[in-house]
Amino acid sequence: MRQRRSIFRWAILTIAATLVATACSAAATTAPTKAPTAATQAPTTAASPKASPLPGTKVFSVAFTNPGISGSVFLAALDVLRSQGYTIDTPKIESSELVVQGVAGGQFAFGSSANNAVLAAVEKGANIRLVVTYVNNEWTLYALNSIKGCADLAGKKLAIHSEGAVSTAMVKNYVSTKCPGTQPKYVVIPGSENRVQALLANQIDASPVELGDAVTLDLKASDRYHLLSNFAGDLPNLQATSDYVNGAWAKANPGSVVAVVSAVLEQFRKVAGNPAYLRSITEKFAPEAVVKETIDAATKKYVDLKMFPVNGGLTEENLAYTAKFFGPKPDGIGTTTRLMPVSEFADLSYLKLALEALGTK
């Protein structure tokens, strides 16, 4: 029995020493600008957090675009961490591309935005890894009632968030597959809620909108606008948006990454079956997304459709599908010029550690 205990203690100490050595080596590395090596693509750690505390920092920043109802969940998770002694800045950035650029350059530790922008940056050499779902695919395409089908978008003002937004990728995939050759007049209006206001003011003819904003259109303007495409239904395996991390920073601070992922999972589970809670955190962390007349219906729809996956959402299978969707033509839409292996743009080891600690549901 004593011999077994000695062997067990030796194994624990060996794992801890390996983690510390890895973290120290990574800490000396600046934010990457070149393509990741095979070593950086390997899982960060396979050790259980119970074996030894993982190294990390409690001071970092997380960048967002317009958070909306979906972003309020991530913001609530970060707020819980602040109550535990973390100092976390949450700057709002104009576009998904700028968030990715900031995370790749080390300006932000974490980002939260479109996965297509992440894959494009990784292919160009950025060291970024997806770690947990931001929200399940919540995008829809709304258009004037006179636009009966895809081909009717020709020459119409179709507002998008930005050229690199994941909703833009889905819109252009819809057009290229449903009505090849059709050329809408694309105009850029950042923010789903702002595009809804443009629709209500008759300034544009069609737009991709988030689930919560779709409720606003259904209740306020169903006589003028209708659902042209439900991307969640058409592309159920596509991971559209995720929370991601600078790879070098994650190597130096694995405990911080696991803490963030765990906090997100705990919020996903608090939201499950509880639209009142989702409304409360939206009112607190994303008040600009609250429309008094529709917030109850919107939060109920998010909960009913299980938009926040209690086990984190990301899997090898749906990430492989996502890489193919954003991959080279003709199988993909051409965001990347080659089919990206999952290990190059995602690291599920942090999610695995968080689920080991919290349990799966």
Sequence and secondary structure as in RCSB ss.txt:
>XXXX:A:sequence
MRQRRSIFRWAILTIAATLVATACSAAATTAPTKAPTAATQAPTTAASPKASPLPGTKVFSVAFTNPGISGSVFL
AALDVLRSQGYTIDTPKIESSELVVQGVAGGQFAFGSSANNAVLAAVEKGANIRLVVTYVNNEWTLYALNSIKGC
ADLAGKKLAIHSEGAVSTAMVKNYVSTKCPGTQPKYVVIPGSENRVQALLANQIDASPVELGDAVTLDLKASDRY
HLLSNFAGDLPNLQATSDYVNGAWAKANPGSVVAVVSAVLEQFRKVAGNPAYLRSITEKFAPEAVVKETIDAATK
KYVDLKMFPVNGGLTEENLAYTAKFFGPKPDGIGTTTRLMPVSEFADLSYLKLALEALGTK
>XXXX:A:secstr
 HHHHHHHHHHHHHHHHHHHHHHHHHHTS    S   HHHHS S    TTTS     SEEEEEES  HHHHHHHH
HHHHHHHHTT EEE  B S HHHHHHHHHTTS SEEEEEHHHHHHHHHTT  EEEEEEEES   EEEEETT  SG
GGGTT EEEES TT HHHHHHHHHHHHHSTT   EEEE  SHHHHHHHHHTTS SEEEE HHHHHHHHHHHTTTE
EEEEEHHHH TT   EEEEEEHHHHHH HHHHHHHHHHHHHHHHHHTT HHHHHHHHHHH GGG  TTTHHHHHH
HHHHTT S TT S  HHHHHHHHHHTSSTTTS SSSSS   HHHHB THHHHHHHHHH   
